[in-house]
Amino acid sequence: MNMVHTKVALAKLSSGQVLEVILDDGAPINNVPGSVEREGHTILKKNCLEDGSWSLLIEKV
C-alpha cells in the first residue's frame, strides 16, 4: 500500500515539486524507492530517522 499512497500523492503535485514520504524499515524502504525511480521521478534524499523509519524526498518529474 505504501507505493499506492505515494503514487496518489505524487499525482497531486506539479513537475518539480518535492514530496516527503515516511516509510517503515524493511520491505517499504526496499521497494518504494526503486518503483518511484522506474516511474521517472528522482530520489533526492533517503534518511534513516531515530525511530527506525525512513524519510524519502521525491522530486516529481
Secondary structure, DSSP 8 states (H G I E B T S, - for coil): -HHHHHHHHHHTS-TT-EEEEEE-TTHHHHHHHHHHHHTT-EEEEEEE-TTS-EEEEEE--
